């Protein structure tokens, strides 16, 4: 990336989409002290900018408000990019084992071999076991997270290092898979994952110079990767180690993108005792809300559903925190001034999350931007309730291509309620778009493609999966911009390009709103501007 210092600048381009009702389009804008001061034609904007402003001609590029990814694990995405073996989209178990075997010697963290993003659904077979992973890593503990991060696969030494044996009890909201003799197989799911060793978190919690240097390198590379994708900010649902390092970077002037961060439910009593609440922070680092898990995931078949899963009598998924317990937790948060960010994927979990927020609305002293994270399966009646209660749907359309076959298999009736993006928008629900990185790629173009086309990566099924739920490109753009602002508790001018707004913008090589939908994944992104600082790809072909 080619980055410049924040300064007075005039940008000209083929078109600027401002998303502002009174002036939706322009061809130039002026920036001063990290804010937009003028929007319009090049001549009008130069007159407002002053003689000292430098001119950057973006030529045929198109400018939009800066994209904000509303659901990431950005800190751990950064560490994972640097330190963890990537097995994303490998089509077979054997290919996955081969990748892990090849890279195991060069990638270790705290004595562990770590890999991420296996997908047994893609392999078309049941979950593997510890002995299978031993074939790739026989001599060190190994831990492989699933694509959706709701399942962990351990080898034999990993089970031993974690202290898991036939006497280990399943925690509420989690489980250890067992064979017919009651012995753990190496598959761990949901809340039980929290009890495993976490080498990446341990690295983040270390206070020595070597650990900080590793974290700094990983974050700086991650900022550059985000800029190259036009990402100006993220909402981060990580932990205390993550928040600590982002605070450190903010204090040191090194924070490359804007961060809205959660705290976990387990930490909210400590936060309340200190008088903290949603909205604490500044324009660069802000506390958003408290993250709560109501259920698991579709990929792990732990999403909490109204109807049983096929061929699994009475099994409806794994309720983590639902019903009255969830209602009490969300009400308590609202009384303390905290917005709830509730992970809910199955239709029953979403229903319970809405009921909990409805109770919270009756006690909160001022409006709180409560959110349902994922909201992957929502019944029509619950969509209407979300709209009435002004609950934000924090959605990740990029999951659609990989989830179509899995939903068809495991949600044969409920799948018609899956990813109801058009239904939510038409009902008046605000959408905030994200990626769930590192579960999916941070690349926002995948979200645009999936929301508009609703097909897998091969373009199937023709015409889209439940095509009535497709939405338009401008609606996806709003979800990544104005919707993102609303989900952080911020209103206009955030998420728009108007005078007074932060100078956060994304620079596209082509027009994302007119490009044929099937080509959206290949549309070039030239870079972005964050707080008036311009970050352009070296090969973008634009400049002063």
C-alpha positions in Angstrom: 0.0 0.0 0.0 1.0 3.6 -0.6 -0.1 5.7 2.4 0.1 9.4 2.8 -0.1 11.7 5.8 -3.5 13.2 6.7 -3.6 16.7 5.0 -5.8 19.1 3.1 -6.7 17.3 -0.1 -9.2 17.5 -3.0 -10.2 14.2 -4.5 -11.7 14.0 -8.0 -13.3 10.8 -9.4 -15.7 9.6 -12.1 -18.4 9.5 -9.4 -18.9 9.8 -5.7 -21.9 8.0 -4.2 -22.6 10.1 -1.0 -25.7 8.2 0.3 -26.9 11.6 1.3 -30.6 12.2 0.3 -30.1 15.9 -0.7 -26.9 15.3 -2.8 -26.6 11.7 -3.7 -23.9 12.1 -6.4 -20.8 14.2 -6.9 -17.5 14.1 -8.8 -15.2 15.7 -6.2 -14.8 16.2 -2.5 -12.5 18.2 -0.2 -10.9 17.0 3.1 -9.5 19.1 5.9 -8.3 17.9 9.3 -9.7 14.4 8.8 -13.2 15.7 7.9 -15.1 16.3 4.6 -15.6 20.0 4.1 -17.1 20.1 0.6 -18.8 17.8 -1.9 -19.7 18.7 -5.5 -18.0 19.4 -8.8 -14.2 19.8 -9.0 -14.5 23.6 -9.5 -16.8 24.2 -6.6 -14.9 21.9 -4.3 -11.5 23.5 -5.1 -12.9 26.9 -4.3 -13.9 25.7 -0.9 -10.7 23.8 -0.2 -8.2 26.6 -0.4 -5.0 27.1 -2.3 -2.9 24.8 -0.1 -5.0 21.7 -0.7 -3.2 19.1 -2.9 -5.1 17.5 -5.7 -5.5 13.7 -6.1 -7.0 12.7 -9.4 -8.6 9.3 -9.0 -9.5 9.3 -12.7 -12.1 6.6 -13.5 -12.4 5.4 -9.9 -15.7 5.6 -8.0 -15.8 6.8 -4.4 -18.3 5.5 -1.8 -18.6 6.0 2.0 -16.0 3.9 3.7 -16.9 0.2 4.2 -17.1 -1.0 7.8 -17.2 -4.7 8.5 -19.8 -5.1 11.3 -18.8 -8.5 12.6 -15.2 -9.6 12.8 -12.7 -11.3 15.1 -10.1 -8.9 13.7 -7.5 -9.3 16.4 -7.4 -13.1 16.0 -7.8 -12.8 12.3 -4.6 -10.8 12.3 -2.8 -13.4 14.5 -4.2 -16.3 12.5 -3.0 -14.8 9.2 0.5 -14.7 10.6 0.7 -17.9 12.7 -2.0 -20.4 11.9 -2.2 -23.1 9.1 -5.0 -22.2 6.8 -7.1 -25.2 5.5 -10.0 -23.1 4.1 -12.0 -24.7 1.3 -9.8 -27.9 1.1 -12.2 -30.4 -0.5 -11.2 -33.6 1.3 -10.0 -34.8 4.6 -6.8 -36.1 3.0 -6.0 -32.7 1.5 -6.5 -31.1 4.9 -4.2 -33.6 6.6 -1.6 -33.0 3.9 -1.7 -29.2 4.4 -1.3 -29.5 8.1 1.5 -32.1 7.8 3.4 -29.8 5.4 3.3 -26.7 7.5 3.3 -28.2 11.1 7.1 -27.8 11.5 7.2 -24.1 10.6 4.0 -22.9 12.4 3.7 -23.4 16.1 2.3 -21.2 18.8 3.1 -22.0 22.5 4.1 -25.5 21.6 0.8 -26.2 19.7 0.3 -26.8 16.0 -2.8 -24.7 15.1 -4.9 -24.8 12.0 -8.2 -23.2 11.1 -11.3 -23.5 8.9 -11.8 -27.2 8.3 -15.3 -28.0 6.9 -16.5 -31.6 7.3 -19.7 -30.7 5.5 -17.6 -30.0 2.4 -16.0 -33.4 2.8 -19.3 -35.2 2.9 -18.4 -37.2 5.9 -18.9 -37.2 9.7 -16.6 -35.4 12.1 -13.0 -36.9 12.1 -11.3 -38.1 15.3 -8.1 -37.6 17.2 -6.4 -40.6 15.7 -7.0 -39.2 12.2 -5.3 -35.9 13.1 -2.4 -37.9 14.6 -1.6 -39.0 11.1 -0.6 -35.4 10.3 0.8 -34.4 13.8 1.8 -37.4 15.9 4.4 -35.7 18.1 2.9 -32.4 19.3 -0.5 -31.2 20.5 -2.6 -30.0 17.6 -5.8 -28.1 17.5 -7.9 -27.4 14.3 -10.9 -25.0 14.4 -13.8 -25.5 12.1 -14.8 -23.0 9.4 -17.6 -21.6 11.7 -15.4 -21.8 14.9 -18.0 -23.7 16.8 -16.1 -27.0 16.6 -12.5 -27.8 17.5 -10.7 -31.0 16.4 -7.8 -32.2 18.7 -5.3 -34.9 18.2 -4.4 -37.4 21.0 -1.7 -35.2 22.5 -4.0 -32.2 22.3 -6.7 -34.1 24.3 -4.0 -35.0 26.9 -2.7 -31.4 27.1 -6.3 -30.1 27.5 -6.9 -32.6 30.3 -9.9 -34.2 28.5 -10.7 -37.9 29.2 -13.7 -40.1 29.7 -14.3 -38.5 33.2 -14.6 -35.0 31.8 -18.1 -33.8 32.1 -19.8 -31.7 29.4 -20.3 -28.1 30.5 -23.7 -26.5 30.1 -24.0 -25.3 26.5 -21.1 -27.4 25.2 -20.1 -31.0 24.6 -17.2 -33.4 24.0 -18.0 -36.0 21.4 -17.5 -39.5 22.6 -17.3 -43.0 21.0 -19.5 -45.9 22.0 -17.2 -46.6 25.0 -17.5 -43.1 26.3 -14.0 -42.0 25.3 -13.6 -38.5 23.9 -13.1 -38.6 20.1 -11.2 -35.3 19.8 -14.2 -33.2 18.7 -15.2 -30.3 21.1 -18.1 -28.0 20.5 -19.6 -24.7 21.7 -19.0 -23.5 25.3 -16.7 -26.5 25.9 -14.2 -24.8 23.5 -13.8 -22.0 26.0 -12.2 -24.5 28.4 -9.5 -25.5 26.0 -6.0 -24.0 26.0 -5.9 -20.9 23.8 -2.3 -20.3 22.5 -3.3 -17.2 20.5 -5.0 -15.6 23.4 -2.0 -16.5 25.6 0.2 -14.7 23.1 -2.1 -11.7 23.3 -2.0 -11.6 27.1 1.8 -11.8 27.3 3.6 -8.6 28.3 7.1 -9.2 27.0 8.7 -7.4 24.1 8.9 -10.4 21.9 5.2 -11.1 22.2 4.3 -7.5 21.6 6.5 -7.4 18.5 4.7 -10.5 17.1 1.3 -8.8 17.8 2.4 -5.5 16.3 3.7 -7.1 13.1 0.4 -9.1 12.7 -1.8 -6.1 13.3 0.2 -3.8 11.0 -0.1 -6.4 8.2 -3.8 -6.7 8.9 -4.4 -3.0 8.7 -2.7 -3.0 5.3 -4.8 -5.9 4.2 -8.0 -4.1 5.3 -7.0 -0.9 3.5 -6.4 -2.9 0.3 -10.0 -4.2 0.5 -11.4 -0.7 1.1 -12.2 -1.4 4.8 -12.0 1.7 7.0 -13.3 0.1 10.3 -14.5 -3.1 11.9 -16.7 -4.1 14.7 -14.6 -6.6 16.7 -16.1 -9.3 18.9 -12.9 -10.5 20.6 -11.6 -10.5 24.2 -9.6 -8.5 26.7 -6.3 -9.2 25.0 -7.7 -7.8 21.8 -9.0 -4.7 23.5 -5.7 -4.1 25.3 -3.7 -4.1 22.1 -6.1 -1.9 20.2 -6.0 0.6 23.2 -2.2 0.4 23.1 -2.1 1.1 19.3 -4.6 4.0 19.8 -2.4 5.6 22.5 0.7 5.1 20.3 -0.9 6.6 17.2 -0.7 3.3 15.4 -4.3 2.2 15.1 -4.9 1.9 11.4 -8.6 1.5 11.2 -11.6 2.5 13.4 -12.6 -0.2 15.9 -15.9 -0.8 17.7 -15.3 -3.5 20.3 -17.4 -5.7 22.5 -16.9 -7.1 26.0 -17.9 -10.7 26.8 -20.9 -11.3 29.0 -18.6 -12.8 31.7 -16.9 -9.4 32.1 -20.0 -7.2 32.3 -20.2 -7.2 36.2 -16.6 -5.9 36.4 -17.4 -3.3 33.7 -20.5 -2.2 35.5 -18.6 -1.9 38.8 -16.3 0.5 37.0 -19.2 2.6 35.7 -18.6 1.6 32.0 -21.3 1.4 29.4 -21.9 1.3 25.7 -20.5 4.2 23.8 -17.3 4.7 25.9 -14.3 5.8 23.8 -13.7 8.1 20.9 -14.0 8.1 17.1 -11.2 5.6 16.7 -11.8 3.1 19.5 -15.3 2.7 20.9 -17.0 0.2 23.2 -20.1 -1.1 21.4 -21.9 -3.7 23.6 -21.8 -7.0 25.4 -21.5 -10.2 23.3 -23.9 -13.0 24.3 -24.2 -16.5 22.7 -27.7 -17.8 22.4 -26.8 -20.9 20.4 -24.3 -22.5 18.1 -24.0 -22.7 14.3 -25.5 -24.3 11.2 -22.2 -25.8 10.2 -21.9 -27.7 13.5 -25.6 -28.4 13.6 -25.8 -26.7 16.9 -28.0 -23.8 15.9 -31.1 -23.8 18.1 -34.2 -24.6 16.1 -37.9 -24.9 16.6 -38.0 -28.2 14.6 -35.7 -31.2 15.2 -32.8 -31.8 12.8 -33.5 -34.5 10.2 -32.9 -38.1 11.5 -32.0 -36.8 15.0 -35.2 -37.3 17.0 -35.9 -34.5 19.5 -32.5 -32.8 18.8 -33.0 -29.1 18.1 -29.4 -27.9 18.5 -27.5 -26.5 21.5 -29.2 -23.7 23.4 -26.3 -21.8 25.1 -28.3 -19.0 26.8 -31.9 -18.8 25.9 -35.4 -18.3 27.4 -35.7 -16.7 30.8 -32.0 -16.8 31.5 -31.3 -14.8 28.3 -34.1 -12.3 29.1 -32.7 -11.7 32.6 -29.2 -11.1 31.2 -30.3 -8.7 28.5 -32.6 -6.8 30.9 -29.7 -6.4 33.4 -27.4 -5.1 30.7 -30.0 -2.5 29.5 -30.5 -1.3 33.1 -26.7 -0.7 33.2 -26.6 1.1 29.9 -25.3 -1.7 27.8 -26.4 -2.7 24.3 -26.7 -6.5 23.8 -25.1 -8.1 20.8 -26.7 -11.5 20.7 -25.3 -14.3 18.6 -28.4 -16.1 17.4 -28.5 -18.3 14.3 -31.3 -20.8 14.6 -34.9 -19.6 14.4 -35.6 -20.5 18.0 -32.5 -18.7 19.2 -33.5 -15.6 17.2 -37.1 -15.8 18.6 -35.7 -15.9 22.2 -33.2 -13.1 21.5 -36.1 -10.8 20.3 -38.1 -11.6 23.4 -35.2 -10.7 25.6 -34.6 -7.4 23.8 -38.3 -6.6 24.0 -38.1 -6.9 27.8 -35.0 -4.8 27.8 -36.7 -2.0 25.8 -39.1 -1.6 28.7 -36.4 -0.8 31.3 -33.6 1.0 29.4 -33.3 4.7 30.2 -32.3 5.7 26.7 -32.4 4.0 23.3 -29.7 1.3 23.0 -28.6 -0.2 19.6 -29.3 -3.8 20.5 -28.3 -6.2 17.8 -28.8 -9.8 16.7 -25.5 -11.2 15.3 -26.0 -13.4 12.3 -29.8 -13.7 12.4 -29.5 -16.5 9.9 -32.9 -18.1 10.2 -35.8 -15.8 11.1 -39.5 -16.5 10.9 -41.6 -13.8 9.2 -43.5 -12.9 12.5 -40.1 -12.4 14.2 -38.9 -10.1 11.4 -41.9 -7.9 12.1 -41.1 -7.9 15.8 -37.4 -6.9 15.0 -38.6 -4.0 13.0 -41.0 -2.8 15.7 -38.4 -3.1 18.4 -35.7 -1.4 16.2 -33.4 -4.4 16.6 -30.4 -4.2 14.2 -29.7 -7.4 12.1 -25.9 -7.8 12.0 -25.7 -10.1 9.0 -23.0 -11.8 7.0 -24.3 -12.5 3.4 -20.9 -14.0 2.5 -21.9 -17.1 4.4 -24.6 -17.8 1.9 -22.5 -19.5 -0.8 -21.1 -22.0 1.6 -24.3 -22.6 3.6 -26.7 -23.4 0.8 -26.1 -27.1 0.7 -25.8 -27.4 4.4 -29.1 -25.6 5.0 -30.8 -27.7 2.4 -29.6 -30.8 4.3 -30.1 -29.8 7.9 -33.0 -27.2 7.7 -35.2 -28.8 5.1 -38.3 -26.8 6.2 -36.7 -23.9 8.0 -34.4 -23.1 5.1 -37.1 -20.9 3.5 -36.5 -18.5 6.4 -32.7 -18.5 6.0 -30.9 -15.2 5.3 -34.1 -13.3 4.8 -32.4 -10.1 3.7 -35.2 -8.7 1.5 -37.8 -9.6 4.0 -36.0 -7.7 6.8 -35.3 -4.6 4.7 -38.9 -4.5 3.5 -40.2 -4.8 7.1 -38.0 -1.8 8.1 -35.1 -3.7 9.9 -31.7 -2.0 9.6 -29.1 -4.3 8.2 -25.4 -4.0 9.2 -23.2 -6.1 7.0 -20.0 -8.0 7.9 -17.8 -11.0 7.2 -17.2 -12.9 10.5 -13.5 -12.9 9.5 -11.6 -15.2 9.9 -14.6 -17.5 9.5 -15.0 -16.0 6.0 -12.7 -13.7 4.0 -12.6 -10.1 5.1 -13.2 -9.2 1.4 -16.5 -7.2 1.2 -17.0 -8.1 -2.4 -18.0 -11.6 -1.4 -20.8 -10.0 0.7 -22.0 -7.9 -2.2 -22.0 -10.9 -4.6 -23.8 -13.2 -2.1 -26.5 -10.8 -1.1 -27.3 -9.9 -4.7 -27.0 -13.3 -6.3 -27.7 -15.8 -3.5 -25.8 -18.6 -5.3 -22.8 -20.7 -4.4 -19.4 -19.8 -5.9 -20.3 -21.9 -9.1 -23.4 -19.8 -9.7 -25.8 -22.5 -8.4 -28.7 -22.7 -8.2 -29.5 -20.8 -11.4 -31.5 -17.7 -10.5 -30.5 -17.8 -6.9 -31.4 -19.7 -3.7 -34.8 -18.4 -2.6 -34.3 -15.5 -5.0 -37.1 -13.4 -3.5 -34.6 -12.6 -0.7 -32.0 -11.0 -3.0 -31.3 -7.3 -2.4 -29.7 -4.6 -4.5 -26.1 -3.4 -4.6 -27.0 0.0 -3.1 -28.7 -1.7 -0.2 -25.6 -3.8 0.5 -23.6 -0.6 0.4 -25.9 1.0 2.9 -25.5 -2.1 5.2 -21.7 -1.7 5.1 -21.9 2.1 5.8 -25.0 3.8 7.2 -26.1 0.5 8.7 -22.7 0.0 10.3 -23.0 3.4 11.9 -26.4 2.7 13.3 -25.2 -0.6 14.7 -22.4 1.3 16.6 -24.9 3.8 18.0 -23.8 6.5 15.6 -26.1 8.5 13.3 -25.5 10.8 10.3 -23.2 12.1 9.1 -21.4 8.8 9.9 -21.8 6.4 6.9 -22.3 9.2 4.4 -20.1 11.6 2.4 -21.3 15.0 3.5 -19.7 18.1 4.9 -18.8 17.5 8.5 -18.6 13.7 8.1 -15.3 11.8 8.9 -13.1 11.5 5.8 -13.6 7.7 5.6 -14.2 6.5 2.1 -13.6 3.5 -0.2 -12.1 3.9 -3.7 -13.3 1.4 -6.3 -11.7 0.8 -9.7 -15.2 0.2 -11.2 -18.7 1.2 -10.1 -19.9 -1.4 -7.6 -23.5 -0.3 -8.1 -23.7 -0.9 -11.9 -21.2 -3.8 -12.3 -23.0 -7.0 -13.4 -23.6 -9.0 -10.2 -21.7 -12.1 -11.3 -18.6 -9.9 -11.7 -18.7 -8.2 -8.3 -16.1 -10.5 -6.7 -13.6 -9.3 -9.3 -14.3 -5.6 -9.1 -11.0 -3.8 -8.4 -10.6 -1.8 -5.1 -7.9 0.9 -5.3 -7.8 1.5 -1.6 -9.4 3.8 0.9 -9.1 6.9 3.1 -9.4 6.7 6.9 -9.6 9.9 8.9 -8.2 11.9 6.0 -5.2 9.5 5.5 -5.1 8.1 2.0 -4.1 4.5 1.4 -3.8 3.5 -2.2 -2.7 0.2 -3.8 0.6 0.5 -5.6 -0.9 -0.9 -8.7 -4.0 1.3 -8.6 -2.8 3.6 -11.3 -4.0 6.8 -9.7 -2.2 9.6 -7.9 -1.6 13.3 -7.6 
